[in-house]
């Protein structure tokens, strides 16, 4: 059912309510792998509950994040401006994109965590162990989900899972803070619509993303053709977002879903989201393994390394469909 239409001088957008798949990972009776595969094929997006990441790990990370964002601007800027890693305020990426948010974007290796903890917190060793605890727990969940996906499509789990467990895996951690926007007339982030944007329409370049938030709304996923679906997320769940690399590795069977965050104009509360982006080691060649190529179906994309794809990503705007550049004729 279409419940609202936002008039836009540039494109017609419809907001639709659908039931986003919610998968209970503790349900050993159900065909969890099959449900995950169906969700990746249809939406490139699903929620997981009973995922095994202890609530206190999520809550402590959330509290630490709010502590950081409550600091003064000069204190936050001590982390260094996001280039692309560090503290960002309304600027996204390196090509001039903007949104109504502030964020921390960090690499997940221990050296980077230790270095940044000294700049972020007054108690760096405590902060470092909180962030490492969170990242490792969520990486574990990402590996479990990748293993279930692999099972569901009939390839050995190690084919996917080792990409995130490798010592050089290139995963990122991001904290996004969307404060309430009270004066929309001062926003420069309309992106052609009537409502300011928190984080513009894009797909994630990595393999998969795990997102949790404090329950304040804003996230929407695209069904294509200008139809957007709001995602209501309770803080006990994770959203799983298929990234561009997984789309290539499954030869287009799984969809890397476009998503966006509307600016926080409807709530007085602050929206916080915490995202783990699972990426492989930079020199990994990304291609569809032969066992996943269906008979009579040729590869859709030419092989490329993750390092190549990242350079391409950072040389372009947020909203671009980057995989088009790697499509085979
Ligand atoms: C989208 C997913 C992740 O948040 C991110 C983003 C990155 C950034 O903010 O630095 C990018 C964006 C993301 C895709 C296009 C480029 C790069 C901003 C941007 C304009 C950290 C990532 O890996 O790609």
Boltz pocket constraint, residues with backbone or C-beta under 6 A from the ligand:
constraints:
  - pocket:
      binder: B
      contacts: [[A, 84], [A, 92], [A, 93], [A, 94], [A, 95], [A, 97], [A, 105], [A, 172], [A, 174], [A, 202], [A, 203], [A, 204], [A, 205], [A, 206], [A, 277], [A, 313], [A, 314], [A, 316], [A, 317], [A, 318]]
      max_distance: 6.0
